[in-house]
Amino acid sequence: MSSNDTRATVCASCGRLISRNEPACPHCGASRTGWRAAEVLHGWVSQRGVSNSILAVNALAFLAGLLLTRRLDETPPGFLGALSIGRETSARMGLFYWPLVQATGEYWRFVTASFLHANLLHIAFNLWSLVALAPLLEREYGWARFTLVYLGSGVAGWIACAIWGQPALGASCSLFGLLGAGWALGKRYGGTWGENARAMFRTWAISGVLYSFVIPGVSIPGHLGGLIGGGLLGYALAAPRRRMAEIVRNPPWLALLAGAALLSVPVSFALAALGFAD
């Protein structure tokens, strides 16, 4: 973008139109430090969609897990066994277990665990839930706030698992976080839309929690931690008004922070791959 660009943009602080070349908003005086990098990042990510990228990473990680399970000769017999990830493979790819994190210093597991799954049924259910929830919330929050809510909810779930000393993996901590964030969004916005959103996400959350207590092998601490974390993050990060332009909802510091959070995903898997090769 050239320095003589005469196009207008929107001030992230006051929402008024200003020149792209202004170092500070002439109306409210807000500094525009980092705006140029943030606008490039915003354009690149918004065209692709964070939820689509999350879907792809989950699918690719599962396929890689199947291949690595075969390599380690962990594949159980039968059709369903051939579509399951071995325990050693999951551990080396990045499942979350706090004693293991403490012993190895592999804090990247707070990221990788949210993209790993045990078998085909596990990933199919979670990806179906992701497709149902993520596009709506990404549209309402904007890509940057949605990114921080999704990844932050996963971390909150793994913290809960650490407190309970439970090993776990899967996208469900982040998905429960989206349920909490949806409820929080309705709470922040209010009005008819907000009431309907709270009722819908509250029903889904209650159903999900009951499901967690009924189905064996499900991480109850992870689900509850993700739900609470998503609710808190969603409330804190909700935009001031519904249907604001994303360039207003995502000030430069927020877009750059979300970009760093997105970058942590490939970096964490790269660190896991280095450990796998040892």
C-alpha positions in Angstrom: 0.0 0.0 0.0 1.6 3.3 -1.1 2.1 6.2 1.2 -0.1 8.4 -1.1 -3.1 6.1 -0.8 -6.1 8.5 -0.7 -8.7 5.9 0.3 -10.6 6.3 3.5 -10.9 3.9 6.4 -12.7 3.8 9.7 -11.2 4.8 13.1 -11.3 1.9 15.4 -11.9 4.2 18.4 -14.6 6.6 17.3 -15.9 4.9 14.1 -15.6 8.0 11.9 -14.1 8.0 8.4 -10.5 9.2 8.1 -7.6 9.0 5.6 -5.6 5.7 5.6 -2.4 7.9 5.9 -3.3 9.5 9.2 -0.9 8.5 12.0 -3.7 9.4 14.5 -7.4 10.0 14.2 -8.0 13.8 13.6 -11.4 13.5 15.3 -10.6 11.7 18.6 -6.8 11.7 18.6 -6.5 7.9 18.9 -3.1 6.6 17.8 -3.2 4.3 14.8 0.0 2.4 15.6 0.0 -0.9 13.8 -3.0 -0.1 11.7 -1.3 -0.9 8.3 -0.2 -4.4 9.4 -3.6 -5.0 11.0 -5.5 -4.0 7.8 -3.4 -6.4 5.7 -4.0 -9.2 8.3 -7.7 -8.4 8.4 -8.0 -8.6 4.7 -6.1 -11.9 4.4 -7.9 -13.7 7.3 -11.4 -12.5 6.6 -11.3 -13.7 3.0 -10.6 -17.2 4.2 -12.5 -17.5 7.4 -11.1 -18.6 10.8 -13.8 -21.3 11.3 -12.9 -22.8 7.9 -9.2 -22.9 8.8 -10.0 -24.5 12.2 -12.0 -27.2 10.4 -9.1 -27.9 8.0 -6.5 -28.1 10.8 -8.7 -30.6 12.7 -9.2 -32.8 9.6 -5.5 -32.7 8.6 -4.4 -33.5 12.2 -6.7 -36.5 12.2 -5.3 -37.8 8.9 -1.8 -37.3 10.1 -2.7 -39.2 13.3 -4.0 -42.2 11.3 -0.8 -42.3 9.3 1.5 -42.0 12.3 -0.6 -44.6 14.2 0.2 -47.0 11.3 3.9 -46.0 11.4 4.0 -46.8 15.2 2.1 -50.1 14.5 -0.6 -49.1 17.0 -3.6 -49.7 14.7 -6.3 -51.8 16.4 -7.9 -54.6 14.4 -11.2 -54.1 12.5 -12.8 -51.2 10.6 -13.3 -48.9 13.5 -9.8 -49.6 14.8 -8.4 -48.6 11.5 -10.0 -45.2 12.0 -8.7 -44.6 15.5 -5.5 -42.9 16.7 -3.1 -44.8 18.9 -2.4 -43.7 22.4 1.3 -43.2 21.9 0.6 -41.3 18.7 -1.8 -39.0 20.5 0.6 -38.4 23.3 3.5 -37.6 20.9 1.3 -35.4 18.7 0.2 -33.2 21.6 -2.7 -34.4 23.8 -2.9 -32.5 27.0 -1.7 -34.0 30.3 -0.4 -31.6 32.9 2.2 -33.9 34.6 3.6 -34.5 31.1 3.7 -30.8 30.4 5.5 -30.2 33.7 8.0 -32.9 33.1 8.8 -31.9 29.5 8.1 -28.2 29.4 5.9 -28.8 26.3 3.5 -25.9 26.8 2.5 -26.1 23.2 0.1 -28.9 24.2 -2.3 -26.1 25.4 -2.8 -25.5 21.7 -2.3 -28.8 19.9 -4.7 -30.7 22.2 -7.7 -28.7 20.9 -7.1 -30.1 17.3 -6.6 -33.8 18.1 -9.2 -36.5 18.2 -9.3 -40.2 19.3 -11.3 -41.7 16.5 -13.6 -41.1 13.6 -16.8 -40.8 15.7 -15.0 -38.3 18.0 -13.9 -36.0 15.2 -17.2 -36.3 13.2 -19.3 -35.2 16.2 -17.0 -32.3 17.0 -16.7 -31.1 13.4 -20.5 -31.3 13.0 -20.8 -29.1 16.1 -18.1 -26.7 14.7 -19.9 -26.3 11.4 -23.2 -25.6 13.3 -21.7 -23.0 15.8 -18.6 -21.4 14.4 -19.8 -19.5 11.3 -22.6 -17.7 13.2 -20.3 -16.6 16.0 -17.4 -15.7 13.7 -19.9 -13.4 11.9 -21.2 -11.8 15.1 -17.8 -11.4 16.9 -15.6 -10.8 13.9 -12.7 -13.0 13.1 -10.2 -11.5 15.6 -12.5 -11.8 18.6 -13.8 -15.2 17.5 -10.2 -16.4 17.3 -9.3 -15.3 20.8 -12.6 -16.8 22.2 -12.1 -20.2 20.4 -8.4 -20.7 21.3 -8.8 -19.2 24.7 -11.7 -21.5 25.6 -9.5 -24.5 24.7 -6.8 -23.2 27.0 -9.4 -22.7 29.8 -10.6 -26.3 29.3 -7.0 -27.7 29.6 -6.4 -25.6 32.7 -9.5 -27.3 34.3 -8.1 -30.7 33.2 -4.8 -29.8 34.8 -6.5 -29.1 38.1 -8.3 -32.5 37.9 -5.1 -34.3 36.7 -7.0 -35.6 33.7 -5.4 -36.3 30.2 -7.6 -35.2 27.4 -7.8 -34.1 23.8 -10.4 -32.8 21.3 -12.1 -29.7 20.0 -14.9 -29.9 22.6 -13.4 -27.6 25.1 -13.4 -24.8 22.5 -16.8 -25.8 21.3 -18.3 -25.5 24.8 -16.5 -22.2 24.9 -18.5 -21.1 21.8 -21.7 -22.0 23.7 -20.7 -19.8 26.6 -19.6 -17.0 24.2 -22.9 -17.2 22.4 -24.8 -16.8 25.6 -22.5 -13.9 26.7 -23.0 -12.2 23.3 -26.8 -12.3 23.8 -26.3 -10.9 27.3 -24.2 -8.0 26.1 -26.4 -7.0 23.2 -29.8 -7.4 24.9 -33.0 -6.8 23.1 -35.0 -9.4 21.2 -31.9 -10.8 19.4 -30.1 -11.1 22.7 -32.9 -12.8 24.5 -33.3 -15.3 21.7 -29.5 -15.9 21.6 -29.3 -16.5 25.3 -32.2 -19.0 25.2 -30.7 -20.9 22.3 -27.2 -21.1 23.6 -28.4 -21.8 27.2 -30.4 -24.8 25.9 -27.4 -26.2 23.9 -25.1 -25.7 26.9 -27.4 -27.5 29.3 -27.8 -30.4 26.8 -24.0 -30.5 26.3 -23.3 -30.6 30.1 -25.8 -33.4 30.6 -24.3 -35.3 27.7 -20.9 -34.9 29.3 -22.1 -36.7 32.5 -23.9 -39.5 30.6 -21.3 -40.5 28.0 -18.3 -42.4 29.3 -14.8 -41.2 28.5 -15.8 -37.5 28.1 -13.7 -34.9 29.9 -16.2 -33.2 32.2 -13.6 -30.7 33.6 -12.5 -29.8 30.1 -16.1 -29.1 29.0 -17.0 -27.1 32.0 -13.7 -25.2 31.9 -14.2 -24.4 28.3 -17.8 -23.3 28.9 -16.9 -21.0 31.7 -13.8 -19.6 29.9 -15.8 -19.0 26.7 -18.5 -17.2 28.6 -16.0 -14.9 30.3 -14.0 -14.2 27.2 -17.1 -13.8 25.1 -18.5 -11.2 27.5 -15.2 -9.3 27.7 -14.6 -9.3 23.9 -18.1 -8.7 22.6 -18.2 -5.7 20.4 -20.0 -2.6 21.7 -22.8 -2.8 19.2 -24.2 -5.6 16.9 -23.5 -5.4 13.2 -20.6 -3.0 13.5 -18.1 -3.1 10.7 -15.3 -5.5 11.4 -12.7 -2.8 10.9 -14.3 -1.0 13.9 -14.7 -4.2 16.0 -11.1 -5.1 15.4 -8.7 -2.3 16.5 -5.1 -2.9 15.4 -3.9 -4.3 18.7 -6.7 -6.8 18.7 -6.2 -8.0 15.2 -2.4 -8.4 15.7 -3.0 -10.3 19.0 -5.5 -12.6 17.2 -2.9 -13.1 14.4 -0.3 -14.1 16.9 -2.8 -16.6 18.4 -3.5 -18.1 14.9 0.2 -18.3 14.3 0.6 -20.3 17.5 -1.3 -23.3 15.9 1.2 -24.1 13.2 4.1 -23.3 15.5 2.8 -25.7 18.2 2.4 -28.5 15.7 5.9 -27.8 14.3 7.2 -28.3 17.8 5.2 -31.5 18.2 6.6 -32.7 14.9 10.2 -32.1 16.1 9.5 -34.1 19.3 7.9 -36.9 17.2 11.1 -37.2 15.2 13.3 -37.6 18.3 
